């Protein structure tokens, strides 16, 4: 009777393949949100726009969730709900809420307000006024996403130290 040897353990990654996608290829650099165990991601704004176009908007929905989650966490560690509390509600507003027409507009405006609050709470120089960012989002969404992600990157870097 012959014994069957178990197959050799597979390597986690082939040699030379990084564990994460490098930032220059859109993978983003994770930074710890000070006062929390959560992490935020410094993303390439052009990568966000490109991936949103390539995936026909699916990436944009995930991006919106995670950026709202990062803002909410920044607010939570500073004991305020100015930066939001429920990223899931924001995503529902821009997806299913679009059927009612108004909720996506409210959600995007509130996102811009949350971003401004995060800038103030982290002493980051203020970016675009929420009303102007909202108008840009309505008429030139890719430009608004670029500006929003750039400003969020500044907030994440400032609060990380």
Secondary structure, 3 states (H helix, E strand, C coil): CCCCCCCCCCCCCCCCCCCCCCHHHCCCEEEECCCCCCEEEECCHHHHHHHHHHCCCHHHHHHHHHHHHHHHHHHHHCCCCCCCCCHHHHHHHHCHHHHCCHHHHHHHHHHHHHHHHHHHHCCCCCCCCHHHHHHHHHHCHHHHHHHHHHHHHHHHHHHHC
